[in-house]
Amino acid sequence: MQQQTFTVITAPSVPFNTEQQLIFEDQLLQAFVSAGWPFTSIADPKVRKLLSDFIPGAKLPSRQRLSSQVLTREVVRIQGELRAKAQGAFATMQCDGYKDISKAHLIAFMYTATHKVCNLSA
């Protein structure tokens, strides 16, 4: 049996509004962190092509934006959630420092309140 012909119709690329762009950047950051991808991979031409081909309305952030404004926004959001959840509760915090492969100093925190544990790194 021969397949009938068909026509593919694509919607025009509509740029994300400000709210959609912020949501996209936040989720992109979370995906990078969760998968352990280096922020520099956002500059890779194949990664940029993949994202722009399948998410045409989004403006792809630079490595610098991803590791500064977007990351800072996420840290502020998480800190706000932690403050709200732990308000009035007893908490325990542990801290440890170490160096990564490039010899940069890193500090990791583990915060426990209301029987929930959250790991933070600075």
Backbone as JSON, one array per atom type, in Angstrom:
{
  "sequence": "MQQQTFTVITAPSVPFNTEQQLIFEDQLLQAFVSAGWPFTSIADPKVRKLLSDFIPGAKLPSRQRLSSQVLTREVVRIQGELRAKAQGAFATMQCDGYKDISKAHLIAFMYTATHKVCNLSA",
  "N": [[0.84, -1.17, 0.0], [0.59, 2.17, -0.87], [1.74, 5.22, 0.52], [-0.27, 8.1, 1.01], [0.11, 11.43, -0.24], [1.08, 14.22, 1.76], [0.82, 17.4, 3.39], [2.9, 19.42, 5.29], [2.25, 21.77, 7.71], [3.51, 24.49, 9.32], [3.38, 26.44, 12.27], [3.75, 29.99, 12.45], [6.76, 31.42, 13.77], [6.51, 32.74, 16.89], [7.68, 35.17, 18.98], [8.54, 34.61, 22.41], [6.69, 35.98, 25.13], [7.58, 38.2, 27.87], [7.13, 36.84, 30.32], [6.91, 34.13, 29.51], [9.49, 33.81, 28.47], [11.09, 34.09, 30.78], [10.22, 31.87, 32.25], [11.02, 29.82, 30.5], [13.85, 30.21, 30.58], [14.33, 29.68, 33.3], [13.55, 26.97, 33.49], [15.32, 25.88, 31.66], [17.76, 26.35, 32.94], [17.36, 24.7, 35.21], [17.27, 22.21, 33.94], [19.89, 22.06, 32.89], [21.41, 22.04, 35.29], [20.35, 19.79, 36.59], [21.01, 17.72, 34.79], [23.71, 17.92, 34.84], [25.1, 19.35, 32.94], [27.62, 21.43, 31.57], [27.58, 25.01, 31.78], [28.77, 26.19, 29.61], [28.05, 24.66, 27.44], [25.76, 25.71, 26.34], [26.56, 27.45, 24.42], [27.39, 25.89, 22.36], [27.22, 25.16, 18.92], [25.58, 23.07, 17.89], [23.85, 22.49, 20.02], [22.56, 24.95, 20.27], [21.31, 25.06, 17.76], [19.55, 22.85, 17.92], [17.86, 23.67, 20.06], [16.85, 26.12, 19.05], [15.58, 25.25, 16.7], [13.5, 23.64, 17.66], [12.28, 25.08, 19.64], [11.34, 27.69, 18.7], [10.35, 30.22, 19.47], [11.67, 31.05, 21.7], [14.26, 33.01, 23.16], [17.56, 32.23, 23.2], [19.56, 32.08, 26.06], [22.79, 33.49, 26.84], [25.88, 31.92, 27.93], [26.92, 33.46, 29.98], [24.65, 34.9, 30.88], [23.03, 32.78, 31.72], [24.56, 31.72, 33.82], [24.62, 33.81, 35.56], [22.4, 36.06, 35.84], [20.08, 34.36, 35.51], [20.69, 32.16, 37.15], [21.03, 33.5, 39.61], [18.42, 34.48, 39.99], [17.08, 32.06, 40.37], [18.3, 31.13, 42.74], [17.46, 33.1, 44.55], [14.71, 32.61, 44.47], [14.59, 29.98, 45.55], [15.69, 30.42, 48.09], [13.73, 32.08, 49.17], [11.54, 30.29, 49.25], [12.54, 28.43, 51.1], [12.8, 30.02, 53.41], [10.11, 30.69, 53.88], [8.95, 28.15, 54.33], [10.31, 27.29, 56.59], [9.82, 29.1, 58.55], [9.48, 29.91, 61.9], [10.15, 27.37, 62.69], [12.39, 24.93, 64.15], [15.75, 24.56, 63.1], [18.51, 22.91, 61.5], [21.78, 23.38, 60.35], [24.35, 22.36, 58.2], [27.68, 22.63, 57.07], [30.2, 22.42, 54.58], [33.38, 22.69, 53.09], [35.12, 22.54, 49.98], [37.29, 21.88, 47.14], [36.89, 22.24, 43.63], [37.63, 20.57, 40.48], [39.04, 22.52, 39.14], [40.3, 23.8, 41.13], [38.83, 25.73, 42.4], [37.28, 27.23, 45.19], [34.6, 25.8, 46.9], [31.51, 25.82, 48.65], [29.35, 23.81, 50.4], [26.06, 23.43, 51.59], [23.85, 21.93, 53.94], [20.62, 21.94, 54.88], [18.26, 21.5, 57.36], [14.94, 21.42, 58.24], [11.73, 21.27, 59.7], [11.61, 18.5, 59.31], [12.55, 18.09, 56.73], [15.06, 17.92, 54.23], [17.35, 19.98, 52.6], [19.71, 20.47, 50.11], [22.2, 22.76, 49.46], [24.43, 24.61, 47.43], [27.14, 26.83, 47.32]],
  "CA": [[0.0, 0.0, 0.0], [1.4, 3.37, -1.0], [1.31, 6.31, 1.39], [-0.78, 9.28, 0.33], [0.92, 12.61, 0.0], [0.55, 15.12, 2.78], [1.49, 18.68, 3.49], [3.2, 19.82, 6.66], [2.05, 23.2, 7.91], [4.08, 24.9, 10.6], [2.92, 27.74, 12.76], [4.82, 30.98, 12.41], [7.5, 31.57, 15.01], [6.08, 33.9, 17.66], [8.6, 35.33, 20.11], [7.98, 34.47, 23.75], [6.54, 37.22, 25.9], [8.56, 38.26, 28.96], [6.86, 35.78, 31.3], [7.29, 32.85, 28.9], [10.95, 33.78, 28.35], [11.63, 33.84, 32.11], [9.9, 30.47, 32.58], [11.91, 29.01, 29.67], [15.21, 30.3, 31.12], [14.37, 28.98, 34.59], [13.51, 25.52, 33.25], [16.57, 25.53, 30.99], [18.77, 26.29, 34.0], [17.11, 23.5, 36.01], [17.68, 21.05, 33.14], [21.36, 22.04, 32.85], [21.91, 21.64, 36.6], [19.92, 18.41, 36.86], [21.75, 16.8, 33.92], [25.15, 18.09, 35.03], [25.69, 19.94, 31.75], [28.32, 22.7, 31.84], [26.92, 26.17, 31.19], [29.4, 26.5, 28.32], [27.43, 23.9, 26.35], [24.7, 26.51, 25.72], [27.17, 28.14, 23.28], [27.7, 24.92, 21.32], [26.34, 25.38, 17.76], [24.57, 22.0, 17.74], [22.85, 22.69, 21.08], [21.78, 26.14, 19.9], [20.45, 24.7, 16.63], [18.49, 21.99, 18.44], [16.9, 24.46, 20.83], [16.18, 27.11, 18.2], [14.71, 24.55, 15.75], [12.33, 23.05, 18.3], [11.67, 26.09, 20.51], [11.7, 28.89, 17.92], [9.93, 31.47, 20.09], [12.54, 31.39, 22.84], [15.58, 33.62, 22.93], [18.51, 31.43, 23.96], [20.47, 32.92, 26.86], [24.23, 33.22, 26.74], [26.44, 31.25, 29.1], [27.05, 34.46, 31.03], [23.32, 35.18, 31.44], [22.58, 31.57, 32.4], [25.31, 31.54, 35.06], [24.53, 34.98, 36.44], [21.03, 36.51, 36.13], [19.12, 33.25, 35.64], [21.08, 31.42, 38.35], [20.72, 34.34, 40.77], [16.96, 34.47, 40.14], [16.69, 30.75, 40.93], [18.77, 31.09, 44.12], [16.55, 33.96, 45.32], [13.43, 31.89, 44.57], [14.75, 28.86, 46.48], [15.87, 30.97, 49.43], [12.41, 32.53, 49.61], [10.76, 29.1, 49.6], [13.08, 27.86, 52.35], [12.43, 30.92, 54.52], [8.67, 30.56, 54.13], [8.65, 26.82, 54.88], [10.98, 27.07, 57.87], [9.52, 30.17, 59.5], [8.98, 29.45, 63.19], [10.57, 25.99, 62.96], [13.79, 24.73, 64.51], [16.48, 24.11, 61.92], [19.92, 22.55, 61.64], [22.5, 23.62, 59.11], [25.7, 21.83, 58.14], [28.44, 23.28, 56.01], [31.49, 21.8, 54.3], [34.04, 23.32, 51.96], [36.01, 21.69, 49.19], [37.73, 22.49, 45.88], [36.54, 21.45, 42.46], [38.77, 20.16, 39.67], [39.82, 23.71, 38.76], [40.84, 24.34, 42.4], [37.97, 26.8, 42.92], [36.71, 26.9, 46.5], [33.16, 25.64, 46.91], [30.94, 25.57, 49.96], [28.07, 23.11, 50.3], [25.25, 23.53, 52.79], [22.69, 21.06, 54.09], [19.72, 22.65, 55.77], [17.16, 20.62, 57.75], [13.88, 22.05, 59.04], [10.42, 20.59, 59.56], [11.88, 17.12, 58.88], [12.9, 18.05, 55.31], [16.46, 18.25, 53.99], [17.62, 20.68, 51.35], [21.14, 20.66, 49.86], [22.5, 23.98, 48.73], [25.85, 24.85, 47.19], [27.44, 28.24, 47.03]],
  "C": [[0.89, 1.24, 0.0], [0.82, 4.49, -0.14], [0.81, 7.48, 0.55], [0.13, 10.46, 0.64], [0.26, 13.47, 1.07], [1.39, 16.38, 2.83], [1.69, 19.01, 4.96], [3.06, 21.33, 6.75], [2.61, 23.54, 9.28], [3.55, 26.27, 10.98], [4.07, 28.73, 12.67], [5.48, 31.11, 13.78], [7.07, 32.87, 15.7], [7.02, 34.02, 18.85], [7.87, 35.18, 21.44], [7.76, 35.85, 24.34], [7.49, 37.14, 27.09], [8.36, 37.12, 29.96], [7.26, 34.41, 30.76], [8.8, 32.72, 28.81], [11.59, 33.47, 29.7], [11.39, 32.38, 32.53], [10.82, 29.54, 31.79], [13.32, 29.02, 30.24], [15.34, 29.55, 32.44], [14.39, 27.46, 34.39], [14.77, 25.05, 32.53], [17.69, 25.4, 32.01], [18.59, 25.01, 34.82], [17.51, 22.24, 35.25], [19.2, 20.93, 33.09], [21.92, 21.53, 34.18], [21.58, 20.18, 36.87], [20.73, 17.39, 36.05], [23.26, 16.9, 34.09], [25.85, 18.64, 33.8], [26.44, 21.21, 32.12], [27.58, 23.85, 31.14], [27.5, 26.53, 29.83], [28.74, 25.76, 27.16], [26.28, 24.66, 25.7], [25.24, 27.26, 24.49], [27.51, 27.19, 22.13], [26.72, 25.08, 20.15], [25.26, 24.31, 17.6], [23.48, 22.12, 18.8], [21.96, 23.87, 20.72], [20.83, 25.84, 18.73], [19.28, 23.84, 17.09], [17.42, 22.81, 19.15], [16.15, 25.46, 19.94], [15.25, 26.46, 17.18], [13.41, 24.08, 16.41], [11.64, 23.99, 19.29], [11.94, 27.45, 19.86], [11.31, 30.21, 18.59], [10.83, 31.94, 21.2], [13.82, 32.05, 22.38], [16.56, 32.85, 23.81], [19.46, 32.33, 24.74], [21.92, 32.55, 26.59], [24.67, 32.45, 27.98], [26.52, 32.22, 30.27], [25.7, 34.76, 31.68], [22.82, 33.99, 32.25], [23.26, 31.43, 33.76], [25.27, 32.75, 35.98], [23.07, 35.33, 36.73], [20.06, 35.36, 36.36], [19.42, 32.45, 36.9], [20.74, 32.21, 39.62], [19.22, 34.37, 41.05], [16.48, 33.17, 40.78], [17.11, 30.65, 42.4], [17.84, 31.92, 45.01], [15.21, 33.26, 45.51], [13.51, 30.77, 45.6], [14.92, 29.36, 47.91], [14.54, 31.45, 50.0], [11.52, 31.37, 50.03], [11.23, 28.51, 50.93], [12.7, 28.71, 53.55], [10.96, 30.74, 54.88], [8.33, 29.23, 54.79], [9.2, 26.64, 56.28], [10.64, 28.12, 58.92], [8.88, 29.61, 60.76], [9.4, 28.04, 63.55], [12.02, 25.98, 63.43], [14.5, 24.15, 63.3], [17.92, 23.77, 62.3], [20.58, 22.8, 60.3], [23.91, 23.05, 59.24], [26.39, 22.46, 56.95], [29.77, 22.54, 55.83], [32.08, 22.5, 53.08], [34.95, 22.34, 51.25], [36.42, 22.46, 47.94], [37.29, 21.59, 44.73], [37.8, 21.16, 41.64], [39.64, 21.34, 39.24], [40.41, 24.43, 39.97], [40.03, 25.53, 42.93], [37.37, 26.33, 44.24], [35.18, 26.86, 46.39], [32.69, 25.37, 48.34], [29.58, 24.92, 49.75], [27.36, 23.21, 51.64], [24.17, 22.46, 52.77], [21.85, 21.66, 55.2], [18.55, 21.71, 56.08], [16.19, 21.4, 58.63], [12.58, 21.34, 58.73], [10.57, 19.21, 58.93], [12.15, 17.0, 57.39], [14.33, 18.53, 55.15], [16.57, 18.93, 52.63], [19.13, 20.85, 51.24], [21.33, 21.9, 49.01], [24.01, 24.06, 48.52], [26.05, 26.3, 46.85], [28.79, 28.32, 46.35]]
}
